[in-house]
Amino acid sequence: MKRVLLFSALLVLLTVSCKKEPTAADIKSVTVTDFPNMDDNNQWDANSDADLFIKIAVDGEVQWSSPTYYTDATNSNSYSFTPTSAVAVMDLTKDIQIDFYDYEDGTNDDWMGGVIFQLEKYKDDAPTTKDLTSGTFSITIELNWITG
């Protein structure tokens, strides 16, 4: 019986010690869960709420920009954005920036703010979803971790 327990303990130890750490990740989707409804006490648009879309940048380079936007988005709802191909993050130490924009027809889009983070901070747990907040901006990202 002692040998069986010892063997089981050794097997568990080997399994845990052989677990590979993630070396990269894919961002599969981003859900916007909170943002300011107003731009310095003014509505984002002259007579309506924000026409929300996002951009995902890795190390300062935009990797994906939403081709569509949500008309009259309010912070009482959540808004999901799913790239046609996941956004690859090959270096977990790089800054990832999710920026929020208000679409403007015929003029420059309004930058609303965003969330900056590094996936390196989360690789030990390697969650498939992660909630992130910066000020009044909140998102949930869906991830696929890649081990090498």
C-alpha positions in Angstrom: 0.0 0.0 0.0 2.9 2.4 0.8 4.4 1.7 -2.5 1.2 2.5 -4.3 0.9 5.8 -2.4 4.5 6.6 -3.1 4.1 5.8 -6.8 1.0 8.0 -7.0 2.6 10.9 -5.2 5.6 10.6 -7.6 3.3 10.5 -10.6 1.5 13.6 -9.5 4.8 15.4 -8.9 6.1 14.5 -12.3 2.9 15.6 -14.0 2.9 19.0 -12.2 6.6 19.6 -12.9 6.2 18.7 -16.6 3.4 21.3 -17.1 4.6 23.7 -19.8 4.2 27.4 -19.4 2.4 29.3 -22.1 4.8 31.1 -24.5 2.1 32.9 -26.6 -1.6 33.5 -26.7 -4.5 34.3 -29.0 -7.1 36.9 -28.2 -10.3 35.3 -29.5 -12.7 38.0 -28.5 -13.2 41.1 -26.5 -16.4 42.1 -24.6 -16.7 45.7 -23.6 -18.5 45.7 -20.2 -18.1 49.3 -19.1 -17.1 52.7 -20.5 -18.1 56.4 -19.7 -21.4 57.4 -21.3 -20.3 61.0 -21.6 -17.3 62.9 -22.9 -16.6 65.6 -20.4 -20.3 66.1 -19.6 -21.3 65.9 -23.3 -22.8 63.0 -25.2 -20.3 61.3 -27.5 -22.4 62.3 -30.5 -24.4 65.5 -30.8 -27.8 63.9 -30.2 -27.0 60.3 -29.3 -24.8 57.9 -27.5 -21.4 56.5 -28.7 -21.2 54.4 -31.9 -18.7 52.0 -30.3 -15.9 50.0 -31.9 -12.5 48.9 -30.7 -9.0 48.4 -32.0 -6.5 45.8 -30.6 -2.8 46.8 -30.7 0.2 44.7 -29.7 3.4 46.7 -28.9 1.9 49.8 -30.4 0.9 48.3 -33.8 -2.8 47.8 -34.5 -3.5 44.1 -35.2 -7.2 44.3 -35.6 -9.8 47.1 -35.9 -13.5 46.3 -35.7 -15.0 46.6 -39.2 -18.4 47.4 -37.6 -19.7 49.4 -34.7 -22.6 49.4 -32.2 -24.9 52.3 -32.8 -25.9 54.3 -29.7 -24.0 52.1 -27.3 -24.5 52.7 -23.6 -22.6 51.4 -20.6 -25.7 49.6 -19.3 -25.0 46.9 -22.0 -22.1 44.7 -23.0 -20.7 44.6 -26.5 -18.8 41.7 -28.0 -16.1 42.0 -30.7 -14.8 38.8 -32.3 -12.0 39.1 -34.9 -12.4 36.7 -37.9 -8.9 35.4 -37.0 -7.7 35.5 -33.4 -5.1 38.2 -32.6 -1.8 36.4 -32.0 0.4 37.6 -29.2 3.7 35.9 -29.7 5.6 37.7 -26.9 3.6 37.8 -23.6 5.8 40.7 -22.3 4.5 43.1 -25.0 1.9 45.8 -24.2 -1.5 45.0 -25.5 -3.9 47.9 -25.9 -7.6 47.7 -26.4 -8.8 51.1 -27.4 -12.4 52.3 -27.5 -13.6 54.6 -30.2 -16.8 56.5 -31.1 -17.4 56.2 -34.9 -17.9 59.5 -36.7 -19.3 59.5 -40.2 -17.2 61.8 -42.4 -14.8 63.0 -39.7 -12.1 61.6 -37.4 -13.4 58.9 -35.0 -13.3 60.0 -31.3 -10.8 58.1 -29.1 -12.7 57.3 -25.9 -9.9 55.6 -23.9 -8.7 52.1 -23.4 -7.1 49.3 -21.4 -3.4 48.4 -21.5 -2.0 45.1 -20.1 0.6 42.4 -20.6 -0.4 38.7 -20.8 2.8 37.8 -19.0 1.1 38.6 -15.7 -1.6 36.0 -16.3 0.4 33.1 -17.8 0.8 31.1 -14.5 -3.0 30.6 -14.2 -3.6 30.8 -18.0 -7.3 31.8 -17.7 -9.5 31.3 -20.7 -11.3 34.6 -19.8 -9.9 37.6 -18.0 -11.6 40.7 -16.7 -9.6 43.9 -17.0 -10.3 47.4 -15.9 -8.6 50.8 -16.3 -10.4 53.7 -14.8 -14.0 53.6 -16.1 -13.1 51.2 -19.0 -13.7 47.5 -18.5 -13.4 44.5 -20.8 -13.5 40.7 -20.7 -11.0 39.0 -23.0 -11.3 35.4 -24.2 -7.9 33.7 -24.6 -6.3 30.6 -26.1 -2.9 30.0 -24.5 -0.1 28.3 -26.5 2.6 26.3 -24.9 5.9 25.7 -26.6 
